[in-house]
Every structure is written in C-alpha cells, then in structure tokens.
Amino acid sequence: MSKDKKFKRYQLKIGEGQKLIQVHTDALNKHGELKGRNKKETKLLQATCCHHKLGKHGKIKMRVNPDQQAGMAHCTMCGHDFRIEPYTKEQRNEVINNFIELVDQTKYFAMASRVSEANIRQLAEASIVAEITRKINKKTTKAVLKQNAVDKKSRKNRSTSTLGNWRIGKR
C-alpha cells in the first residue's frame, strides 16, 4: 500500500441543503452514540460532532452532560470531553499558538522526510484553520458573555445556570 492511499482524505457526504447536525442525528444508534458505516466514517463523525441533535419537531437538543465543579462537559454522542468556561484572550492565544507550533514542526518533519504534497497541503490548511478558529472563538465568546450579562440583569433572583440556555460562566 502506498503512502498516498494510506493517508487518503475522508469526507462526509453532505447533500445540497443538508445540515451537519442532520447528518449527525441520522448517524445516531439506539444508544445515542455516533456510528458510521465503517470505522473511518465513525471517527470522522466523532471528529465533526457539534454536540447537539435534532429532536422530533426539528428543535435542537443539547447532548452534553456538564460537570460544573470541574468546568468540563462530556458529549454523549462522540464521547469527547471539553471545557465549558470561555477562554480568556491569553488562554485562547496560548492554545492556538501551541497548535500552530505543532503544525509547523510536523510540516518541517514532513518536508525533511519527503511526504506527499497532499499531506503537506493539509498541514498548510491546518495553520489557516487555526487562525480562523481564533477569530470565530473570539466572536462566539463575546456573544456568550454578552448573553450572560443580559440574563443576569433580567434574572437577578434566579441562581441556576444551564449550558443549554447559554447561561455559563462565573456568576
């Protein structure tokens, strides 16, 4: 098997007008876990999980079990654990800069070991995606914090915080 076949890029087949959340909802088994037609498709579904599913009437339902004390959440569909507290600007930059450093090192080793051009192109795309992720995270964090501020003003006497309603963060 050549190296090009071994590192073949897999993609989800998403039809015209079809949403990613619909693809994930259709791929759920009876236990609520993502399952594809084969192992590679299952891994791709887990990697692209949006941690929500569509309900019977088209309402979006959260599939995450938050752990408020640890500040982490566990997705029941893909099994991933992730942080629920928004990153500060410094934390976000540190995480993304570490990822870019990893990609740069991998590109260096890939060029030195003469890996295929397609793999090097994927690594270059990963650097671009990291910068886009930084911008998107900044915008969404700002929106979540703004929503928290509005909720605090309108619900002064209420002390509950739920992840599904975007009321997260420190109170």
N, C-alpha and C positions, 0 to 999 in steps of 0.2 A: 504494500500500500504506500503510495507516495505521500509526501508531506502535505501537498495541496489537498488531497482527498481527506486526509486526517483532520485538517483544520478547516474543513468546509463550513461556511457561514450558514446558519439555520435561521429561518424567518417564520414568523407566524403568518398564516394566510388570513388576512382580514379583508373581507369583501367591501365593495363600494358602499359607503353609508353605514357600515357596521362599526360599532364602538368597541374599544378594547375591553370595557367592562362586560359587554355582552359575550365576548369570546371567553372570558374567564368564568362567567356564570354558566355557560354551556359546558365548560370543561370540568365542572364540579362532580365528584362522585357522590354516592349516597351518604358518606361520612362528612361531606363538606370540604374535602381536600381536592386540590387541583390534580387532575390526571389527564395525560395526553395519550395519543395512540401508541407512542413508544417512549423510551426513557429520555431521549433527547428532547422531544416535544414537551415532556413533563418538566424538565429542567428549564426550558425556555419559558414555559407558562409561569413557573415559580419565580424566575428572574424578572418577569414583567408584571408581576402581581400588583394590583392597585389597592389591595386590602379592603375592597368593598365588592358587593354583588348586587344584582338587580333582584328586587322582590317580585312577587306575583303581579302587582299592578304597576310595575315599572319604577317603583321607588328605590332609591339607592340605600342599601343597608350596610352598616359597618361590620366587618368580620374580624375585629381586633379585640383582644382581652387586655385592657390596660392594667398595669400594676403601678398605682400612684406612688407607693413608697419608694420603689426602685426607679421610677421615672422611665420605665420601659413599657413596651407593648408587644404582644405576641399575636401574629396573624394566624388564624386557624386554617386559612386556605393554603398558604405557602409554607408556613412554619417559621418564617423569619421573625427575629426579634429586632426592634428598632426603638430609638429614643423618641419620647413624645414631647419633651420640653424643647421649645425652639432654640436653635443655636444662636449665640451672640455673634457679632461680626468677626471677632477674633477667633472664636472656635470654628466658625464656618471656613475662614481663610486657612486656618491650620489644617483642617481635614482635607480640603481640596488641594492645598499645596502639597501635602503628603502624597495624595493620589497622583498628582501631576509628576512628582519626583519618581514615583514607582513606574509610571508610564515612560518617562524619559530614560530611566535605567533599562527598562525592557526593550525600548527602541534601540538603544546603544548595543545591547547584547544581541538583538535580532540582526542588526546590520553586521556585527562582527562575525556572527555565525552563518551569515548569508541565508536568512529565512526568506520565504517568498515575498514578492512585492505586495500581494494581497494582505498578508499579515501585518506588514509594516504600515500599509494604508489604514488598517483597522486601528492600529496604535495611534496614528496621527489623528484619526477621528475621535478617539477616546480623549485626547487632550482638548479638542474642541468642545466635546460634550461636557467635560469637566467645567470649562468656563461658562457654558450655557447653564449648567446646573447651579453654579454660583449665583448667577443673575436671577434664575427662577426661584431659588431658595430665599433670596433676599426679598423678592416681591411677595411670596406667599407668607413668609414670616411677618412681614409688615402688615399684611391683611389679617392674619390671625391675631396679632397683638391689638390691632385696631378693633376687631370684633370683640376681643376680651374687654377692652375699655368701654365699649358701648354696653356690653352685657353687665358690667359692674355697675354702671350708672343706673340701668333700668331695673336691676335686681339686687338692690342693696341688702335686703334682708335674707336673701337666699344664699346658702353657703355650699351648695353642691356644685361640682364641676364635672361635666361629662365631655368625653372626647368627641362623641358623635355630633354634638352641637357646637363644636369649635370653641368651647369654653375650657381652655387649658392654660397652663402657666401658673405662676405664683399668684396667690390672692392675698 
